[in-house]
Each structure stands twice: as structure tokens, then as C-alpha cells.
Amino acid sequence: MTRTLAITSAVRQYDDGHFLDTLTRRVAFETESEETGQAHAQHAYLRDELTPLLRGLGFSVQIHANPAGIDLPLLVAQRIEHPGLPTVLMYGHADVVRGNAAKWREGLEPWRLRVEGDRWYGRGTADNKGQHSVNLTALEQVLAVREGKLGFNAKLLIETGEEAGSPGLAEFCDAQRQALAADLFLASDGPRLAADCPTLFMGSRGAINFELSVKLRERAYHSGNWGGLLANPAVLLTHAIASLVDTRGRITIEALRPPAVPEQVRRVLEGLRVGGGADDPQIDEHWGEPGLTRAEQVFAWNSLDVLTMVTGDPAKPVNAIQPQASAWCQLRCVVGTDWRNLRQHVREHLDRHGFPMIDVRIGAQAGPTRLLPDDAWVQWAADSLRQTTGEDPALLPNLGGSLPNDIFADQLGLPTIWVPHSYPACAQHAPNEHLLGSVARQGLAIMAGLYWDLGESAAPIARRHR
């Protein structure tokens, strides 16, 4: 009964094809949360795929209706060995984005896992079925090697609406606060820094979507007869957007810029390489906040981007001055940003710059979170990964992207650690999504080591945090 045996047993699940069989079966569930007609697949995944496994591992399992009134259920499982042991809350999401089958490369299908070399293609392989399957497989093997005792209490939350913005998750976690109480949040989603770089991230940048729109009249007018006489909504809108962010991508609204990068964050990001992978885009050297490294720009600073912009019908342009124009923008932000007052800051900025006709409306939003690298849980997890892989893991105070981490970190008050098993070019949310087999194999080893160490050395840290 050793750590090495637990890791070997977890990796064997990959080598003997068991993990491939499991993930093949799970990918076949068409759990598209953005398609209301697929609710049956969400229920089936929780009921028929996960519940029997979890009960076999000694968990009590409950499937709950979504408090938002939408048919995206949530699963909560608990395995309590002793009230005095450390308790870990694990998380994953069973839903995926739309399959978009027609856009996949010839020979690939979103609901049929196909292996080509190191790439395992299929919708959800990277986001998030492959990742939570790695964790559950590793947990199963640690439990077997430890002869039915983990040495810690385990709780698991699986939602089915993450790709739809996690509707109802905050309300559910608030109502289930006692059931989800824990000492540590430990989960897997998002990408590693690079495919060959074991990574820990401890939070996520916030994401606040906001619409800028202008409507000047009720209908379009001929551009020959009225051009030069009628203000053009699209021109006004583009100038308004240009006032928010300059030609280098630098945010110009001081209130939406973060405070200076903390020295501890700067130190831990020093030397980390962003991009450069075979499928990564070429980074534009002139773009972004000046004076920062690429890692600091992504993991320690804010960015403002236009997601979509429209006036008239782009597919059928006509010679007319359109009556209105709109754009959806997005602020990605780190801890310390006054993101809750974004609308007020943008409104005041536009008024000062002569754009009172531009309306501002807030859309989906998630707050930023960050756990600093000197936290005892972070150091414990980093030591575990170092022991398993023989490498120093990349420590990211927060992911560049966004997750519902604010619910776990701020609402439930948990230290949050994410161990990603994907990589930046995995094409999640796009055609040809894939998991790298080599990363999954190492992920099985990493998670087995972490679960083993939770049962061996986590109790003093849990006591101190309490």
C-alpha cells in the first residue's frame, strides 16, 4: 500500500485501454447545454453514467433540479469517512458546447471518440469530460490501493450548465452551503500553460460582457441622397469603442485598469512562456499593456475586446445609412478591478468623450479570483506535483480565462486549486476538439499522487486554515 503503487495503478488504466473505453462512452452522450432539446442527455449522463460509479465508490448521490428553473440538473455526491478528516470539494461539468458536426474535419465526429496519434478527438474530451474522468479514475485507483479508505472526506459537484453560463449554480451553492462545506476545492478544467508543463492555477480572471448600442432613427436612408447629412451609427460606435481601448490594446478607462501587479505574482510568473506551441497563434508583439511580460499580460492584467459588432445585414449590404449599430464587448479582469461598477465607469467615460447616444447594457459576468502562491495549500499541491513528475509545476495565481470560481472562492469561502489536463491548442469550443493522450496519462499520475497525499499529509494544513 504505497503512493507509487497508487500512481502505477492509475496510469495502468490508460495503458490497458480502460480509460479510453470510459471516455469513449462518455463522449457519446450529446450533453449540449445550449440546446434545450438535449436535457435528456444531461439527466442520462448523471443518472446512468456517474451515479453507479460513485455509489460503487461509497458515495451517497443526489441529483437536484436547477433552482434557475431550467432543465440543467446538478449532482452532489458525498463520501464522509470521519468528521475530523480534511474534506475536499471536487467539481466538474457534464455539459459541452454545441457539437457543430458539419464543421469538423473529414473523418471526425463530435460524439465519436477517435484517436490519431496523441490526439483524442471528440466533443468534451478536453472540456470537461476528459478532465473529470481523469480525476474520477485516479480517485478510484487510490481508493482501491488504500483498501477502501481515502484518508479524507470527498464531496463532488457536477453541473450540467457551465457552457451556458452556469445558470442557477450560485443559488444552488448558497442553498447547499452545508452540504458543500469543505477545507479545499480541487478540480480540473482549462488548459495547462503548455502541453509539456504541469500546471496549477488558483483562480481565474473575471469576465464581464457588455453591449454598446446606438439607435438614431427608425429606418435606413439611401446613402447617396442622405450621406453626409445623417450621422452614421456604425461610425459613432466604432469611435466610441476606440475611446475605450487604444490602437495597442491598452485600456484607457483608468477605473477599469487593475492595480499594479503584486510582487509575489510578478515573481511567480517570471520566466513563464506563453504561446510558441505548434498550433498556437503568432503573438502580436505590438499588442497589449506595455511594460509587462506576456505572462503578466494574460495572468496579471486586464484586457478589453470586441466579441461581435453589427450594423445592417453583413451578408447583404445595401447602399443605405443604417438606423442602428451594436457591439458586444468583454472585459477580462484580475482581482482589484472595480468590475462591479463597470457600467457606471463606461457610461461616464462615454459621456465625457461626447457619446451620450451610446447605450450600455451589462450581460453575463463572473468575478475575478486569485489565491496567492505562498498559501499553504498551493505549496502542498506544488510539492505533490513535483514529487510525481520530477518537475517544478507552473504556478498561475489565476487562469487567463474564466470559470465559475468566484462561487467557490468568494461565496463558499474555499481555497481553490485547479489542476488542468488540457493544453491551449485543444480546440475546446471549436470543431476538432481533442485531448492529448500524453497529458491525460500524466494527469492520472498527478491526481493519484494528490489524492494519496490528501490522505497522508493534508490534515495539518486543513486545521490551520480552519
Residue pairs with C-beta under 8 A, 6 or more apart in sequence:
1 145
1 146
1 147
2 145
3 449
3 452
3 453
3 456
5 145
6 141
6 142
6 145
6 146
6 448
6 449
6 451
6 452
7 388
7 445
7 448
7 449
7 452
9 141
9 144
9 145
9 448
10 137
10 138
10 141
10 142
10 444
10 445
10 447
10 448
11 441
11 444
11 445
11 448
12 18
13 19
13 137
13 141
13 444
14 20
14 437
14 440
14 441
14 444
15 441
18 137
19 133
19 134
19 137
19 440
19 444
20 113
20 115
20 120
22 133
22 137
23 113
23 120
23 122
23 125
23 129
23 130
23 133
23 435
24 113
24 122
25 49
26 45
26 49
26 124
26 129
26 133
27 111
27 112
27 113
27 122
27 123
27 124
27 125
27 129
28 111
28 112
28 113
29 41
29 44
29 45
29 49
29 94
30 38
30 41
30 99
30 111
31 38
31 41
31 42
31 45
31 94
31 95
31 96
31 124
31 160
32 38
32 41
32 95
32 96
32 97
32 98
32 99
32 163
33 42
33 72
33 95
33 96
33 160
33 161
33 162
33 163
33 164
34 97
34 98
34 163
34 164
35 98
36 71
39 71
39 72
42 71
42 72
42 73
42 94
42 95
42 160
43 63
43 73
45 94
45 160
46 63
46 73
46 75
46 94
46 158
46 160
47 63
50 61
50 75
50 94
50 158
51 61
51 63
51 75
53 136
53 140
54 61
54 77
54 156
55 61
57 79
57 139
57 140
57 143
58 79
58 143
58 148
59 77
59 78
59 79
59 154
59 156
60 77
60 78
60 79
61 75
61 76
61 77
62 75
62 76
62 77
63 73
63 74
63 75
64 73
64 74
64 75
64 76
64 172
64 176
65 73
66 72
66 73
66 74
66 161
66 167
66 168
66 172
67 168
67 171
67 172
67 175
68 167
68 168
68 171
69 168
70 161
70 167
70 168
72 95
72 159
72 160
72 161
72 164
72 167
72 168
73 160
74 157
74 158
74 159
74 160
74 168
74 169
74 172
75 94
75 156
75 157
75 158
75 159
76 155
76 156
76 157
76 176
76 179
76 180
77 155
77 156
77 158
78 153
78 154
78 155
78 156
78 179
79 150
79 153
79 154
79 155
80 87
80 153
81 149
81 150
81 151
81 152
81 153
82 153
83 153
85 151
85 152
85 153
85 459
86 152
86 153
86 183
86 184
86 454
86 458
86 459
86 461
86 462
87 152
87 153
87 154
87 155
87 181
87 182
87 183
87 184
87 462
88 152
88 153
88 154
88 155
88 182
88 183
88 184
88 185
88 186
88 454
89 155
89 156
89 157
89 180
89 182
89 184
89 185
89 186
89 408
89 412
89 414
90 135
90 154
90 155
90 156
90 157
90 185
90 186
90 187
91 156
91 157
91 158
91 159
91 185
91 187
91 408
92 128
92 131
92 132
92 135
92 156
92 157
92 158
92 187
92 188
92 189
93 128
93 132
93 158
93 159
93 160
93 161
93 162
93 163
93 189
94 128
94 129
94 132
94 158
94 159
94 160
95 159
95 160
95 161
95 162
95 163
95 164
96 123
96 124
96 127
96 128
96 129
96 163
97 123
97 127
97 163
97 428
97 429
99 110
99 111
99 123
100 110
100 431
101 109
101 110
101 111
103 431
104 110
104 431
104 432
105 431
105 432
107 114
108 114
108 121
108 431
108 432
109 122
110 122
110 123
110 433
111 122
111 123
112 122
113 120
113 121
113 122
113 125
114 120
114 121
114 122
115 121
115 437
118 436
118 437
118 438
119 434
119 435
119 436
119 437
120 130
120 434
120 435
120 436
120 437
120 440
121 432
121 433
121 434
122 433
122 434
123 433
124 130
124 433
125 426
125 433
125 434
125 435
126 422
126 426
126 427
126 428
126 433
126 434
126 435
127 189
127 422
127 426
127 428
127 429
127 433
128 162
128 188
128 189
130 421
130 422
130 435
130 440
131 188
131 189
131 420
131 421
131 422
131 443
132 158
132 187
132 188
134 188
134 421
134 440
134 443
134 444
134 447
135 187
135 188
135 447
137 444
138 443
138 444
138 445
138 446
138 447
138 448
138 450
138 451
139 150
139 154
139 447
139 451
141 448
142 150
142 448
142 451
142 452
142 455
143 149
143 150
146 452
146 455
149 455
150 451
150 454
150 455
151 454
151 455
151 456
152 454
152 455
152 458
153 182
155 179
155 180
155 182
157 173
157 180
159 166
159 169
161 167
161 168
161 169
162 169
162 403
162 404
163 429
165 364
166 404
166 407
169 404
169 407
170 404
170 407
170 411
173 180
173 407
173 408
173 411
173 412
174 411
177 412
180 412
181 412
182 412
182 414
183 414
183 458
183 461
183 462
183 465
183 466
184 377
184 414
184 415
184 417
184 458
184 462
185 408
185 409
185 412
185 414
185 415
185 416
185 417
186 381
186 417
186 418
186 419
186 450
187 416
187 417
187 418
187 419
188 418
188 419
188 420
188 421
188 443
188 447
189 403
189 418
189 420
190 201
190 204
190 399
190 401
190 403
190 418
190 420
190 422
191 199
191 420
191 422
191 423
191 424
191 426
192 198
192 199
192 394
192 420
192 421
192 422
192 423
192 424
192 439
193 199
193 272
193 273
193 274
193 394
193 396
193 424
194 273
194 276
194 277
194 423
194 424
195 277
195 423
195 425
195 436
195 438
195 439
197 391
197 393
197 394
198 385
198 389
198 391
198 393
198 394
198 442
198 446
199 393
199 394
199 395
199 396
199 419
199 420
200 378
200 381
200 382
200 385
200 393
200 394
200 395
200 396
200 417
200 418
200 419
201 395
201 396
201 397
201 398
201 399
201 417
201 418
201 420
202 370
202 371
202 372
202 373
202 375
202 378
202 395
202 396
202 397
202 398
202 415
202 416
202 417
202 418
203 335
203 368
203 369
203 370
203 371
203 397
203 398
203 399
203 405
203 409
203 416
204 366
204 368
204 369
204 398
204 399
204 401
204 402
204 403
204 405
204 406
205 299
205 302
205 332
205 333
205 334
205 368
205 398
205 399
205 400
205 401
205 402
206 331
206 332
206 333
206 334
206 337
206 339
206 365
206 366
206 367
206 368
206 369
206 402
206 406
207 330
207 331
207 332
207 333
207 364
207 365
207 366
207 401
207 402
208 330
208 331
208 333
208 339
208 342
208 362
208 363
208 364
208 365
208 366
209 307
209 328
209 329
209 330
209 362
209 363
209 364
209 365
210 328
210 329
210 330
210 331
210 342
210 343
210 346
210 360
210 361
210 362
210 363
211 326
211 327
211 328
211 329
211 359
211 360
211 361
211 363
212 237
212 240
212 241
212 326
212 327
212 329
212 346
212 358
212 359
212 360
213 237
213 324
213 325
213 326
213 327
213 358
213 359
213 361
214 233
214 236
214 237
214 240
214 324
214 325
214 326
214 357
214 358
214 359
215 233
215 323
215 324
215 359
216 230
216 231
216 233
216 323
216 324
216 357
217 230
217 323
218 323
219 323
220 312
220 318
220 320
220 321
220 322
220 323
221 230
221 320
221 321
222 319
222 320
222 321
223 319
223 320
223 321
224 319
226 321
227 321
230 321
232 321
232 322
233 311
233 322
233 323
233 324
233 325
234 311
234 322
234 325
236 325
236 355
236 357
236 358
237 309
237 311
237 325
237 326
237 327
237 358
238 309
239 355
240 350
240 353
240 355
240 358
241 306
241 309
241 327
241 329
243 252
243 349
243 350
243 353
243 355
244 251
244 252
244 253
244 304
244 329
244 346
244 349
245 251
245 252
245 304
246 252
248 286
248 287
248 288
248 290
249 287
249 288
249 289
249 303
249 304
250 288
250 289
250 290
251 257
251 289
251 302
251 303
251 304
252 349
253 345
253 346
253 349
255 338
255 341
255 345
256 302
256 304
256 331
256 333
256 337
256 338
256 339
256 342
256 345
256 346
257 302
257 337
258 300
258 301
258 302
258 333
258 334
258 335
258 336
258 337
259 336
261 292
261 296
261 300
261 301
262 300
262 372
264 372
264 373
264 374
265 296
265 299
265 300
265 370
265 372
265 373
265 397
266 296
266 300
268 373
268 395
268 396
268 397
269 293
269 295
269 296
269 299
269 300
269 396
269 397
270 293
270 295
272 293
272 295
272 394
272 396
273 294
273 295
274 283
274 294
274 295
274 297
274 298
275 281
275 283
275 294
275 424
277 423
277 424
277 425
278 425
279 425
280 424
280 425
283 294
288 294
288 297
288 301
288 303
289 297
289 301
292 300
292 301
297 303
298 400
299 334
299 396
299 397
299 398
299 399
299 400
300 334
300 397
301 334
302 331
302 332
302 333
302 334
302 337
303 331
303 332
304 329
304 330
304 331
304 332
305 329
305 330
305 332
306 327
306 328
306 329
307 327
307 328
307 329
307 330
308 327
308 328
309 325
309 326
309 327
309 328
310 325
310 326
310 327
311 322
311 324
311 325
311 326
312 318
312 320
312 322
328 363
331 337
331 339
331 342
332 400
332 401
332 402
333 339
333 368
334 368
334 370
334 398
335 368
335 369
335 370
335 398
337 368
338 345
339 365
339 367
339 368
340 367
342 362
343 360
343 361
343 362
346 360
347 360
350 356
350 358
350 360
366 402
366 403
366 404
366 405
366 406
367 406
367 410
368 398
368 406
369 398
369 405
369 406
369 409
369 410
369 416
370 397
370 398
371 377
371 378
371 397
371 409
371 415
371 416
371 417
372 378
372 397
373 379
373 395
373 397
375 415
376 461
376 464
376 465
377 415
377 417
377 461
377 465
378 395
378 415
378 417
380 453
380 457
380 458
380 461
381 417
381 419
381 450
382 392
382 393
382 395
384 446
384 449
384 450
384 453
385 391
385 393
385 419
385 446
385 449
385 450
386 392
386 393
387 449
388 445
388 446
388 448
388 449
388 450
389 442
389 445
389 446
399 418
403 418
405 416
405 418
408 414
408 416
409 415
409 416
415 465
419 443
419 446
419 447
419 450
421 435
421 439
421 440
421 443
422 428
422 435
422 436
422 439
423 436
423 439
426 433
426 434
426 435
426 436
427 433
427 434
